Amino acid sequence: MKTSVFLFNNTLQSLFTITGLCLVFFLGSCKKDTKTEGTARVTFVNAVSTSIPQDLYQGQVRVSSRSIGFGQNTGPIIAASRKPLYLNNYGTQVTTKGISINIPVGTSYTYFYTHKKENNSLTILEVQDDTKNLPGKAKVRFANMNNFLSGGITIKDNSGTVIYTSLMHNEISSYVVLDPAVVLNITYKGTVTPVILNDAKLTNGKNYTIWFSGNGNGKVDYHVIMQD
């Protein structure tokens, strides 16, 4: 009888050991999967008013099809999701800014090359894109990259309804759902009448980023990026 008990306990201990090893292996496999490298979609925006055109590199490979000057963007680029990116001065290997990215595979992000207002140094702002379209509507987010304003920018529609109040420098709003026929206008410190965004034409089922810039003349310029 004692021998039977011993064999039973020994067998039970072996089963626990095997189960534990399988669990460790399973968890290890899951952990490894989270580090799997792949590709993601990135868009870079040059919001530095004094910048010369920039080329976007990943490693030694230029990934932007063209140089982007102030007010321009690269359009969507498929890049490695965990490999650093570099902005280089046009036609050179002189790096103006390095960007460490560590974003989920298959996602889409926008990066703004801009100024810090407090010390005017250069920085990169990262924001994830909403890639889900809404039939019959347009999704729009707003970004204020104008480091010359002393206050924020307020966005309204043509009926006077406030969409966003006092969007501050380097602030990026969440997406808002709008009727594509909407006519947007903005006000900010120094404006006497609202500035109408006549060129901000929206389309059904598309997502947009409308970002604001300036060059110190007291005015605000706007740029419209339609996501693919």
C-alpha positions in Angstrom: 0.0 0.0 0.0 2.8 2.4 0.8 4.4 1.7 -2.5 1.2 2.6 -4.3 0.9 5.9 -2.5 4.5 6.7 -3.3 3.9 6.0 -7.0 0.7 8.0 -7.0 2.4 11.0 -5.4 5.4 10.7 -7.7 3.2 10.6 -10.8 1.2 13.6 -9.6 4.4 15.6 -9.0 5.5 14.8 -12.5 2.2 15.9 -14.0 2.5 19.2 -12.1 6.1 19.7 -13.3 5.1 19.0 -17.0 2.1 21.3 -16.7 4.3 24.1 -15.2 6.9 23.7 -18.0 4.2 23.9 -20.6 2.8 27.0 -19.0 6.2 28.7 -18.9 6.7 27.8 -22.6 3.3 29.2 -23.5 3.8 32.4 -21.6 7.3 32.8 -23.1 5.9 32.3 -26.6 3.2 35.0 -26.0 5.8 37.4 -24.7 8.0 36.9 -27.7 5.0 37.5 -30.0 4.5 41.0 -28.6 8.0 41.9 -29.7 7.5 40.8 -33.3 8.6 43.4 -35.7 6.5 44.4 -38.7 5.4 47.5 -40.6 3.2 50.4 -39.8 2.1 53.5 -41.7 3.6 56.9 -40.7 3.1 60.4 -42.0 5.6 63.2 -41.2 4.5 66.9 -41.2 7.1 69.7 -41.3 5.6 72.4 -39.1 8.9 74.4 -38.5 8.5 77.7 -40.3 12.3 78.2 -40.5 13.1 74.7 -41.7 14.8 73.9 -44.9 13.3 70.8 -46.7 13.7 67.6 -44.9 14.3 64.0 -46.1 13.0 61.1 -44.0 15.4 58.1 -43.4 15.1 54.8 -41.7 18.6 53.5 -41.2 20.6 54.4 -44.3 17.5 54.2 -46.5 15.5 57.2 -47.6 11.8 56.4 -47.1 10.3 59.7 -48.2 9.6 60.0 -51.9 10.3 63.7 -51.8 11.8 66.3 -49.5 9.2 68.1 -47.3 9.5 71.8 -46.8 7.6 73.8 -44.2 3.8 73.3 -44.5 4.2 70.0 -46.3 3.9 66.3 -45.4 5.3 63.1 -46.7 2.0 61.4 -47.2 1.6 57.9 -45.8 4.8 55.8 -45.7 5.1 52.1 -44.9 8.0 51.8 -42.5 9.4 49.3 -39.9 7.3 49.8 -36.7 10.3 49.5 -34.3 13.2 51.0 -36.1 14.4 54.7 -35.5 13.6 57.3 -38.1 15.7 60.3 -38.9 15.0 63.7 -40.5 17.9 64.9 -42.5 18.5 68.2 -44.2 17.7 68.0 -47.9 20.4 66.2 -49.9 22.7 65.6 -46.9 23.3 63.1 -44.1 23.0 65.9 -41.6 20.4 64.8 -39.1 18.2 67.4 -37.6 16.1 65.1 -35.5 16.1 61.4 -34.6 12.8 59.7 -33.7 12.6 56.4 -31.8 9.4 54.7 -32.8 7.8 51.7 -31.1 4.3 51.4 -32.4 2.1 48.4 -32.9 2.3 46.6 -36.2 -0.3 47.5 -38.7 -1.2 50.9 -37.1 -1.0 54.4 -38.5 0.6 57.4 -36.9 1.3 61.1 -37.7 4.4 62.9 -36.6 4.7 66.7 -36.4 8.2 68.3 -36.6 7.6 71.4 -34.6 8.9 74.0 -32.0 8.6 73.8 -28.3 7.1 77.2 -27.3 8.9 77.5 -24.0 12.5 77.4 -25.4 12.0 77.3 -29.2 13.9 74.0 -29.4 12.8 71.4 -32.0 10.6 68.4 -31.1 8.5 65.7 -32.5 4.9 65.1 -31.6 3.4 61.7 -32.2 -0.3 61.0 -32.5 -2.2 57.8 -33.6 -4.5 58.1 -36.6 -8.1 56.9 -36.7 -8.3 54.7 -39.7 -12.0 53.8 -39.4 -14.2 55.7 -41.8 -17.8 56.7 -41.1 -20.1 56.6 -44.2 -21.9 59.9 -44.8 -19.7 61.8 -42.4 -16.2 63.2 -42.1 -13.9 62.8 -39.1 -11.7 65.7 -38.4 -9.0 66.5 -35.8 -7.2 69.8 -35.3 -3.6 70.6 -34.5 -2.1 73.9 -33.5 1.5 74.2 -34.5 1.6 78.0 -34.5 4.2 78.9 -31.9 3.7 82.7 -32.4 0.2 83.0 -31.0 -0.2 84.2 -27.4 -3.5 82.3 -27.0 -5.4 79.4 -28.5 -7.5 78.9 -31.6 -11.3 78.4 -31.4 -13.0 76.5 -34.2 -16.7 76.9 -35.1 -19.0 75.8 -37.9 -21.1 78.1 -40.1 -24.0 78.0 -37.6 -21.8 79.4 -34.9 -21.6 76.1 -33.0 -18.2 75.8 -31.2 -16.3 72.7 -32.3 -13.2 73.3 -30.2 -12.4 76.1 -27.8 -8.9 77.5 -27.4 -6.7 74.9 -29.1 -3.3 75.8 -27.7 0.2 75.5 -29.2 1.3 71.9 -29.9 -2.2 70.7 -28.9 -3.9 68.0 -31.1 -7.6 67.4 -30.6 -9.5 64.2 -30.8 -11.4 63.5 -34.0 -14.9 65.1 -34.2 -17.6 63.9 -36.6 -18.8 66.6 -39.0 -21.2 66.9 -41.9 -19.0 67.1 -45.1 -20.9 70.2 -46.2 -19.8 72.2 -43.1 -18.0 75.5 -43.5 -15.4 76.0 -40.7 -14.1 79.2 -39.3 -11.5 80.1 -36.7 -10.9 83.0 -34.3 -7.9 83.8 -32.2 -6.4 86.8 -30.4 -6.2 89.7 -32.8 -9.0 88.6 -35.1 -11.8 91.1 -35.7 -14.0 88.8 -37.8 -13.8 85.0 -38.0 -11.4 83.5 -40.6 -13.3 81.2 -42.9 -11.5 78.0 -44.0 -12.7 78.1 -47.6 -10.3 75.4 -48.8 -11.2 72.9 -46.1 -13.5 70.9 -48.3 -14.5 67.6 -46.7 -15.7 64.4 -48.3 -18.0 61.6 -47.2 -16.3 58.8 -45.4 -12.9 60.4 -45.1 -10.8 61.3 -42.1 -8.8 64.5 -41.9 -6.2 66.5 -40.0 -6.4 70.3 -40.2 -3.4 71.9 -38.7 -2.5 75.5 -38.1 0.8 77.3 -38.6 2.2 80.9 -38.6 5.3 82.9 -39.3 5.0 85.7 -36.8 2.9 88.1 -38.8 -0.1 87.7 -36.5 -2.0 85.5 -39.0 -2.9 81.9 -38.9 -2.5 79.6 -41.9 -4.2 76.2 -42.2 -3.3 73.0 -43.9 -5.6 70.1 -44.7 -4.4 66.5 -44.8 -6.8 63.8 -46.0 -6.0 60.3 -44.8 -6.1 57.6 -47.4 
